[in-house]
Amino acid sequence: MESLSNSPHTFRPSKGSILSAMFLVAGTCVGGGMLVLPLATGLNGFWPSIAMMVVCWAAMTATALLLLEASLWMEEGVHIITMTTRLLGHRAKVISWVLFLFISYATIMAYTAGAGAQIASTITHDFNLPLSKDLGALIFILIFGGIIYLGSEIVGRVNSIFFIAMIAAYIGLVGMGIDEVKAHNLVNFKWTGALGALPLLLTVFSFQTMVPSLTPYMKGHKNTLKAAIIGGTTIAFIIYAVWQWLILGIIPVEGSGGLAEALEKAQPSTIFLRDHVEGKWIAPIAESFAFFAIATSFFGMTLGLFDFLSDGLKIKKEGFGKVVLALLIIVPTMLFVVKFERIFLVALDTTGGYGDTILNGLLPVLMVWVGRYSKGYKDAICVPGGKPLLILIFCFFLGILMMEIIEHSSQLISIYQVNDVFKPQ
């Protein structure tokens, strides 16, 4: 097995290529996850949310660098499934497959539900035509799923347009929203509930699965790849921090149209901006930004799942095969969106609590541990600190996983007890 880090090459990255890689990382992080940030952290306050974001940024950046280290041990073209198989065995391979499907479907469901709420709100408000969130979700997935059906080239073009529009809307929103921020909304502190936001916060820094694709893109140049990962996640953190300051500064926690109500209804907080701003353009721009953010994330996740199912099930992406693949994505997504009203929030929380903690947290640590200390791969070390730091990172993600398991177990016990009380004697 010839590692990329040991391969002789004369590649010298340009500043443009480094920036391009940074933006690729940042763009993968920034997306529909921005819409859950105010919901996940709003009740705790601005500064507790920033503190928890720093922790998650550091942890997810560290595991991305660990995954980079493992990737540099492999030859070009090797991705996570093969990496986990070689370093951790076939059981890890099965876990990676299951988690990939889980994260993909759950995230697509969340984005479809969020976009459905945006479409329903816009049509109801702007055109005075009552539209349910379920119908809005169906409209979204049929139109944008249809774009996926047309192929990756069309998806790439449409996604580029939407990404540019998203950035433009973000800049416009920040510029126009500064005067709307109320300082007293930012002084709310509630540290006791801050830890509960960690699973959701992991999702907003989730990009690790594209690291093996980034490695050959930069010809295995370790320092450049490290700079791209650290720089990209830092850019994403700054964007998130400004976004948090804006939304938490405009929308109060309590009261009609507050963050507590948005959390209860599990709807994007941007929908409630109309109730708290004076500028007539802020709310439409915010809703446009939210929609573009969801759409760009939806394209990436859905296209990946489309190709994954085609390869895994040996279904050709042509003719009737494309229809089957599309139905395998659309039907389960719509069933869950219609059946579970809070799927937008629950799906993203669950992917962070289970998917990201295992696939993007625990497995990279285990791969590097086995590679360094069992197989003797000492080159391409991307994260210093040795065994103590690896143990610390592992315990962090294991702790979040345990928190999620305990929380969901408590919910199931409560449901069982309620059902038992009302069971006919």
N, C-alpha and C positions, 0 to 999 in steps of 0.2 A: 504494500500500500504506500504510494508516494504522496507525501503531504504537500500541500500547496506552499506551505511556508519554507520547505526545503527545495522547492523547484527552482532551478536557475532561471532568472529572468532579468530583463533590463527595464522593466516597467517603472516609470517615474510619473506619479500622478500629478496632473496640473491642478491649479487652484480651482478651475472650473469643474473638474471631475470630482474633487473633494466636496465642493458645495453641492453639486448634483446629488452625490451620495447622501449628504446631510439632509437635503430636502426630501429625498426618497424616504429616509427614516422618519423624518418629522411628518411627512404627508401620510405615512402608514399609521402613525400614532393618532394624528389629529383627524377626527371624523365625527361619526354619530355619537361617539362616547362623550363629546363635549356637552351634549344635551342632558346627560345624566349627572354631570358634576354638581350643578346647583341642587339637584334633588338629593344626591348622596351626602352632601356636606352642608347644605343651607341651614338646617336646624342647629348645627353645631357652631356656625359662625365663620367669618372669613379667615381669621388667623389660625384656628384649629384646622380648617381645611387646607391651608397652605402648609402647615406642619406635616399633616398626613400625606400631602402630595409630595413633599420633599422625601419622605421615607420611601414611598412607592417608586418615585423616580430613581432613587439610588438603588433600590433592590432590583428593579426591572432592568436598569442599565447594566448592573453587575451581571445578571444572568445572561443578558445579551452578549456581553463580552466573554462569558464562559462558553456560550454556544459558539461564538466566533473562534475561540481557542480549539474547541473540538472540531469545528469545520476546517480549520487550517491543518489538522492532522490527516484529513481525507483528500482524495484526489478530486479534481474538478467534476462537478455534476452530481455529487453525493448530497442528499438532503436528509431531513430529520428521521424519516423512517429507517433508512439504511444506517445512519449514524447511531441511532438507538439500538438497532439490531447488532451491529458490530461491537459496540461498547458495553451494552447492558443485556443482550440476549433477546430471544424471541418473545418472551413475555412483555418486555418493554416495547417491542414492536407492536404487539396487539394493543397495549395501552395507548400508544401514540396514534394508532389508527382510530380507536374509539374516541379519544379526546379530540382529534381533528374533526371528525364528523359532528361530535357534540358541540364544539365551539362554533363551527360553521353554521349549523342549523339554528342554534340558539341566537347567534348574532343576527342572522338574516331575519328571524322572527322578530327580534327587537327592533330592527331598522324598519321592517314592514309595518309594524304597529305604530312606531313613531311617525313615519311618513303618512300613514293613514290618518292619524290624529291631525297632522298639519294640513293635509288636503281637506279634511272635513271642516276644520276650523276656518280655513280660507274661503271655501265655497259658501259656507253658511254665513259668514260675516260679510264678505264682499259682494256676493250675488244673491243673498237672502234666500238661499235654497237649502233647506235642512238636509244634512247628509250625515249618516252615521260613520263612526270610525271604522267599522268593519267594511263598509262599502268603499271608503277612502283607501283602506289597505288593499282591497281587491283591485281598485283602479291602479294603484301604484305598482303592485307586483305584476300585473298584466302588461303594463306599458314598459316598465324597466326590465322585467324579465324577458319581454320581447326583444329588447335591445341586446341582452345577453345571447339570445337565440340567434341573432344576426352574426355573431362571431367576435373574436377578440379585437380585430382591427377596428370595427365600428365602435366597440366598447371603449377602446383607447381614445378615439377621437371625441366621443361624447363625454367621456370622463375628463379629458383635458379641458373642455369647455366649462364643465361644471366646477372643476377645481379652481380655475381662474375666477369664475363667478363667485365661488365661496370665499376666496381670499379678498376679492373686491368688496363683497358684502361685509366681511369681518372688519376690514379697514374703515369702511363707511360707518359701521355700527359703533366702533370704538370712538371714532372722531365725533360723531353726533351724540353719543351717549354720555360723554364725560360730564356735561353740564347737568345730566339727569341723576347722577350718583349722589345719594344722600349719606353723609358721613355717619349719621346715627344708626343706619342699617348695618354698618360694618363693625360695630362695637359689641355685637352679640357674641358671647362666649359660652360654650357648653362642651367642655373637654370630656365629660363622662361618656358621651355617645360618639366621640370621634373615631374610636377604634372600629366601630361597626361599619364605617365607610370604606375600610381598607379593601374588601373584595371588589367593590365597584371601582375604586381608584386604580386598581391593578389593570382593569380593562383599558383605561385611557392611555396607558403606556405599553400596550400590548402590540408588539411588532416582531417578536423574536423569530417567528416561523419564516420570515423572509431573509434572515441573516445568511443561511446557506446559499441563497440566490445572490446576495450582495457580495459574497466572497469572490466568486469568479468575475463579477462585474468590475472589481478593483484589482484583479489579477493576483489575489492573495497577498496584497501588500498590507502587512499587519498594522503598521502605525497609521496608515491612511484609513483603514477600516475602523480602528479604534477611534480616530478623530471623527469619522462619519457617525459612528454610533453615539458617542458622548455629545458631539455637537448637535446631532439630530434630536436626541431626547431632551437636550437643554432648550432648543428652540421650541419644542412642543411644550415643555414646562412653562416657558415664558408666555406662550400663547394662552395656555390654560389659566395661568395666574391672572393675566389681564382680563380674561373672560370671567373668572370668578369675581374679581373686583367689580366688574361692570354689572353683572346680573345680581349678585348679592347686595350691591349698593343701590340698585334700583328697586328690586322687588322685596318687600318686607317678609318676615317669616310668618307672622300671624295675619289674620283678617281675610276678607274676601279677596280672592285672586293672589293670595300669598304663597310662599314656598311650601308651607304645610299642606295647603289644599292641593298644590301641584303634586306633592308626594303622595297624598291620599289617592288622587285620581291616576297617578303614575303617568302623567302627561308631561311633554317637554315644557320647561318653564317659560320658553319664549312665547308660548301661547298666551301667557298671562301678562305680558309686557304692556298690552294696550291699556290695562287698568291703572298703570302707574307712571306713564310718561306723558309729557305735554307735546313734544314734537311728533307731528303726524306721520313722519317717515320712519321713525325708529322701529316701531313694531313690525311694519311690513319688511324692512330690511333684515330684522332679526329672524323673522319667520322664513325669509328667503335663505338666509345663511343656514338656518337649521335644516332646511330641506336639501340644500346643496351638500351639506356635511353628511347627511344620511345617505344621499344618492351616491356620492363618491365612495363611501364605505361599502354600500350595498353592492356596487359594481365589483369591487375587489373581492369581497367574500363570496359572492354568487358565482363569479367567473371561476374562482378557485375550486368551489364545490362542484361546479358543472364538469370541469376537467377531471377532478378527483373521482367522481362517480363514473365518468366515461372510462377511465383507466381501470378502476377497481372492479366494475361490473362488466367490462369488455363490451360496452355499448358504443358503437361508432357515432361520431358527432355529425351525422348526415341523415337526411330523409326522416323516416319514422323514428330513428334512434334519438334524434334531437328532441322530438316531441316527448318521448318517454323520459329523457333526462330532465326536460323542463317540468314535466308533471311530478317527477320525484322531488323537485324543489318546491313547486308552487302549492301542491295539495297539502303536504304536512305543515307547511308554513301557515297557510290560511286556516287550517283546522285548529291550530294552537292559538292563532291571533283571535279568532272568533270565540273560542271556548274560554280563554283566560284573559280577562279584562286588563290585568296588570302585567301582561307578558313583556311589555317594553322594559319595565324596570326589573322584573324578576329574571328575565333572560340574561341581561347584562350582569346583574349581580351574581347569578349562578355561574356564568362563564368565568368571571373573575375569581369566585370562591373555589371552584373546582378545576376548570380548564386551565386558567393561567397559573394557579398555584402548582399544579402538577406538571403540565406540558412545558410551560415557560419558566417554572421556578425550580421544582425539585429535580426534574430529569436533567437539566443542564448541569446542576451541581454534581449529581451522581455520575454523569458521563465524564466530567473533568476529573473527579476523584478517581474513577477507575483508570482513566487514561494516564493520569500523572503517577499514581501510586501502585497500580497493578500492572499496567502495560509499559510503563517507563517512558512515556512521551514527555520529555522535559523542554522541548523547544516550543516556541510560539505562545509562551505564557502571557496572557492578556490581563489577568487579575492577580496582583501580588497579595501576600497575606497568608499563603499556605493553608494548611488544614484548619487552623482556628477560624479564618474568615469563611471558608467553605461551610464549616459547621454552623457558624452564625447565620449565614444566608439560608441554609437548609432549615434551621430552626424557625426562622422568620416565616418562610412559606408554609412550613408544617403547622405552625401556630395558627395562621389564617385558615388553613384547610380544616383544622380541628374546630375553630370557631364556627365555620360554616356548617360542619357536620352537626355540632351541638345545637346550633340555632334551628336547623331544619328538622332535627330529631325532636326538639321541643315542640315545634309547630305540629308535627305529625302526632305526637302524644296528646297535645291539646285537642286536635281534631277528633282523635279516637275517644277521648274522655267525653267530649260533647256528644258525639254520636251514641256513646254508651248510656249517657244520662237520658237521652230522648228515645232510646230503643224501646219498642212496645214490649210490655211484660207478658 
